[in-house]
Amino acid sequence: MRINRYLAQAGLGSRRACETMILAGDVTINGKTVINLATQVGPKDQIKVGRKLIRSEQTMTAVLHKPRGYICTADDPEKRKTIYDLIPKEWPRLFYVGRLDTDSEGLLLLTNDGSMSQRLTHPKYKLPKTYEVVLDKEFDFEEASKLLKGMMIEGEWAKFSEIHRLGPKCVKVILTQGIKRQIRIMFWRLGYTVERLVRTSIGTFKLGRLKPGEWRILDEDEVKTYFGKIHGARKGLTAITPPQ
C-alpha cells in the first residue's frame, strides 16, 4: 500500500493532506524520513508522523440517519448531543461527509477512507445531493426560476439544480453545492421558512428505510459501485420546474 493511502486510512486526512505531510518530511518509516509519495509500506513497517506511531485502521464507510437536534462534531464543549453518540464506541475513528445543521435531518456518510471522502466533497465531481423540504406555507412555483437562477449568499453564487413539487408545502430540492444553510437562506429570501429539511441521498447513496438514529455499514460492492459511477457523474443538472 502506498504511504499516502496508509496515512489516510489511519484517519490523518485526505490523501492530498497526507501527501503534504510526507513532502514536508514529517513522516518516517522504520526510522528513516520518506518524501517519495510512491513509497510502499507493509504490515511489518513502523510508520511515524513526528513522534507519533501510526497504525492503519480497517477501511469503513457507514450511512447514518441523523436525527434533528444532533450536531455534527466529535467534541462539543456545551455537551450537546452529537452524531458520534449514535454509533458504536468500538468503531474506528470516522469522519462525517456532508455536514447537516442541528435542525436538519437525514443522510450522513461516515468514513475513514480518504479517497472516498475526497471524491464525495471535491467540487469537480458536482455530486448531487437530494433534500425533502417542508415550508411554512404553500410554495408558489412561479418563484422557482429565482431559485434555479440563483442568488448571492455570503459572497458565493448559490442556486438549486432542480426543484420538484411533492405537495402544497413540500418540495424536493437537488443541489451540487455545499454552502452553509443554503436551502434555508434561499427560501427565506423569498419569504418562506423551512420547517423541516431531510437529506435523502448523496450521489448513489440513499437514506432508504433507515429511521432517525439508525445506521448501516456499506459493503464492498456498494463502495465499488460508487467509485465506478463517480466518473460518470453529470457535469451539470437540468433544472426542472414541474407544471402547476
C-alpha positions as CSV (number, residue, x, y, z in Angstrom):
1,M,0.0,0.0,0.0
2,R,1.3,3.5,-0.8
3,I,2.3,5.6,2.2
4,N,-0.3,8.3,1.5
5,R,-3.1,5.8,1.4
6,Y,-1.9,4.2,4.6
7,L,-1.9,7.5,6.4
8,A,-5.4,8.4,5.0
9,Q,-6.8,5.1,6.3
10,A,-5.3,5.8,9.7
11,G,-7.5,8.9,9.8
12,L,-4.9,11.6,9.2
13,G,-7.0,13.3,6.5
14,S,-7.4,13.0,2.7
15,R,-4.6,11.6,0.6
16,R,-3.7,15.1,-0.6
17,A,-3.3,16.2,3.0
18,C,-1.2,13.2,3.8
19,E,1.0,13.9,0.8
20,T,1.7,17.4,2.2
21,M,2.9,15.8,5.5
22,I,5.1,13.4,3.5
23,L,6.7,16.1,1.3
24,A,7.3,18.3,4.4
25,G,9.5,15.5,5.8
26,D,7.2,14.7,8.8
27,V,6.8,11.0,8.1
28,T,9.3,8.2,8.9
29,I,9.3,4.5,8.0
30,N,11.4,2.3,10.3
31,G,13.3,5.4,11.5
32,K,14.0,6.9,8.0
33,T,12.4,10.0,6.6
34,V,10.5,9.4,3.4
35,I,9.4,12.1,0.9
36,N,8.7,9.8,-2.1
37,L,5.0,9.6,-2.5
38,A,5.2,6.3,-4.3
39,T,6.9,4.6,-1.2
40,Q,5.2,1.3,-0.4
41,V,4.6,0.1,3.2
42,G,3.9,-3.3,4.6
43,P,2.3,-4.7,7.8
44,K,5.7,-5.0,9.5
45,D,6.8,-1.4,8.8
46,Q,6.8,1.1,11.7
47,I,5.3,4.4,10.5
48,K,5.5,7.6,12.5
49,V,4.3,11.2,11.9
50,G,6.5,13.3,14.1
51,R,7.0,11.2,17.2
52,K,3.5,9.5,17.0
53,L,3.3,5.9,15.9
54,I,0.6,5.4,13.3
55,R,-1.5,2.3,12.8
56,S,-3.8,2.0,9.8
57,E,-7.3,1.2,10.7
58,Q,-9.7,-1.0,8.7
59,T,-11.4,1.0,6.0
60,M,-15.0,1.5,6.9
61,T,-17.9,3.6,5.5
62,A,-21.4,3.8,7.0
63,V,-24.7,5.6,6.3
64,L,-26.3,7.3,9.3
65,H,-29.8,8.9,9.6
66,K,-29.0,12.0,11.6
67,P,-32.0,13.0,13.8
68,R,-33.0,16.6,14.4
69,G,-31.2,18.1,17.5
70,Y,-27.9,16.4,17.0
71,I,-24.8,18.3,15.9
72,C,-22.0,17.3,13.5
73,T,-18.9,17.3,15.7
74,A,-16.8,14.9,17.6
75,D,-16.4,17.0,20.7
76,D,-18.8,19.7,21.9
77,P,-17.8,21.9,24.8
78,E,-21.5,22.5,25.6
79,K,-22.1,18.8,25.9
80,R,-24.9,18.7,23.4
81,K,-25.9,15.5,21.6
82,T,-23.6,14.7,18.7
83,I,-23.8,12.2,15.8
84,Y,-21.0,10.2,17.5
85,D,-23.3,9.4,20.3
86,L,-25.3,7.3,17.8
87,I,-22.6,5.0,16.6
88,P,-20.8,2.1,18.5
89,K,-17.8,3.2,20.5
90,E,-15.7,0.3,19.2
91,W,-15.8,1.6,15.6
92,P,-12.6,3.1,14.2
93,R,-12.4,6.9,14.1
94,L,-14.7,8.0,11.3
95,F,-15.2,11.5,9.7
96,Y,-18.5,12.7,8.6
97,V,-19.1,13.8,5.0
98,G,-21.8,16.3,4.2
99,R,-22.5,18.3,7.3
100,L,-26.1,18.9,8.4
101,D,-27.0,21.7,10.8
102,T,-28.6,21.0,14.1
103,D,-32.2,21.4,12.9
104,S,-31.7,19.3,9.7
105,E,-32.1,15.6,9.4
106,G,-31.2,12.7,7.1
107,L,-28.3,11.1,5.3
108,L,-24.8,11.5,6.6
109,L,-21.9,9.4,5.4
110,L,-19.2,8.4,8.0
111,T,-15.9,7.1,6.7
112,N,-12.2,6.8,7.4
113,D,-11.4,6.3,3.6
114,G,-9.6,9.3,2.4
115,S,-10.3,8.6,-1.2
116,M,-14.0,8.2,-0.6
117,S,-14.1,11.5,1.4
118,Q,-12.2,13.4,-1.3
119,R,-14.5,12.2,-4.1
120,L,-17.6,13.0,-2.1
121,T,-16.5,16.6,-1.3
122,H,-14.5,17.7,-4.3
123,P,-16.4,20.4,-6.3
124,K,-15.3,19.0,-9.7
125,Y,-17.5,15.9,-9.3
126,K,-20.7,18.0,-8.9
127,L,-22.1,15.3,-6.7
128,P,-26.0,15.8,-6.5
129,K,-27.5,15.9,-3.0
130,T,-31.3,15.5,-2.6
131,Y,-33.4,17.0,0.1
132,E,-37.1,17.0,1.0
133,V,-38.1,20.4,2.3
134,V,-41.3,21.3,4.2
135,L,-42.2,25.0,4.2
136,D,-44.4,27.1,6.4
137,K,-46.8,27.8,3.5
138,E,-47.6,26.6,0.0
139,F,-44.8,27.2,-2.4
140,D,-45.6,29.3,-5.5
141,F,-43.8,27.7,-8.4
142,E,-43.8,31.0,-10.2
143,E,-40.8,31.7,-8.0
144,A,-38.9,28.5,-8.8
145,S,-36.9,30.2,-11.5
146,K,-35.4,32.6,-8.9
147,L,-34.0,29.6,-7.0
148,L,-32.8,27.9,-10.2
149,K,-31.1,31.1,-11.4
150,G,-29.5,31.7,-8.0
151,M,-28.5,34.5,-5.7
152,M,-25.5,35.7,-3.7
153,I,-25.0,34.2,-0.2
154,E,-22.0,35.5,1.7
155,G,-20.0,36.1,-1.4
156,E,-20.9,32.9,-3.2
157,W,-23.4,32.3,-6.0
158,A,-25.9,29.9,-4.7
159,K,-28.6,28.1,-6.8
160,F,-30.7,25.0,-6.9
161,S,-30.0,22.5,-9.7
162,E,-33.6,21.1,-9.6
163,I,-36.8,21.7,-7.7
164,H,-39.9,19.5,-7.8
165,R,-43.3,19.6,-6.1
166,L,-44.1,16.9,-3.6
167,G,-47.1,18.6,-2.0
168,P,-48.6,22.0,-1.4
169,K,-45.9,22.9,1.2
170,C,-43.3,20.2,0.4
171,V,-40.7,20.2,-2.4
172,K,-37.7,18.1,-3.4
173,V,-34.5,20.1,-3.9
174,I,-31.3,18.9,-5.6
175,L,-28.0,20.7,-5.1
176,T,-24.5,20.2,-6.3
177,Q,-23.1,22.9,-3.9
178,G,-22.4,22.8,-0.2
179,I,-22.9,26.4,1.0
180,K,-23.8,26.6,4.7
181,R,-27.6,26.7,5.3
182,Q,-28.1,27.3,1.6
183,I,-31.6,25.9,1.3
184,R,-32.9,27.7,4.4
185,I,-31.4,31.0,3.4
186,M,-32.6,30.9,-0.2
187,F,-36.2,30.1,0.8
188,W,-36.1,32.8,3.5
189,R,-35.1,35.4,0.9
190,L,-38.3,34.6,-0.9
191,G,-40.4,34.8,2.2
192,Y,-40.6,31.2,3.3
193,T,-39.5,29.5,6.4
194,V,-38.1,25.9,6.3
195,E,-39.9,23.9,8.9
196,R,-38.3,20.6,8.1
197,L,-35.3,19.6,6.0
198,V,-34.3,16.0,5.3
199,R,-31.4,14.9,3.1
200,T,-32.4,11.7,1.3
201,S,-29.4,11.0,-0.9
202,I,-25.8,11.9,-1.7
203,G,-24.8,10.7,-5.2
204,T,-25.6,7.0,-5.4
205,F,-26.1,6.6,-1.6
206,K,-29.7,6.6,-0.4
207,L,-31.2,7.1,3.1
208,G,-33.6,4.2,2.3
209,R,-35.7,2.9,5.2
210,L,-33.2,3.9,8.0
211,K,-35.1,5.5,10.9
212,P,-33.6,8.6,12.7
213,G,-30.6,7.4,14.7
214,E,-30.1,4.2,12.8
215,W,-27.0,3.4,10.8
216,R,-25.9,0.9,8.2
217,I,-22.3,-0.2,7.2
218,L,-21.7,-0.2,3.5
219,D,-20.4,-3.4,2.0
220,E,-17.5,-3.6,-0.5
221,D,-19.9,-3.9,-3.5
222,E,-21.7,-0.7,-2.7
223,V,-18.4,1.2,-2.4
224,K,-17.1,-0.2,-5.6
225,T,-20.4,0.7,-7.3
226,Y,-19.9,4.3,-6.1
227,F,-16.4,4.6,-7.4
228,G,-17.5,3.1,-10.7
229,K,-20.2,5.7,-11.1
230,I,-18.5,8.8,-9.8
231,H,-16.5,9.2,-13.0
232,G,-19.7,9.3,-15.0
233,A,-21.4,11.8,-12.7
234,R,-23.3,14.5,-14.5
235,K,-21.3,17.7,-15.3
236,G,-24.5,19.8,-14.9
237,L,-28.0,19.0,-13.9
238,T,-31.0,20.2,-15.9
239,A,-33.3,22.5,-13.9
240,I,-36.8,21.1,-13.8
241,T,-39.9,23.0,-12.7
242,P,-42.9,20.8,-12.7
243,P,-46.2,22.1,-14.1
244,Q,-48.7,23.5,-11.7
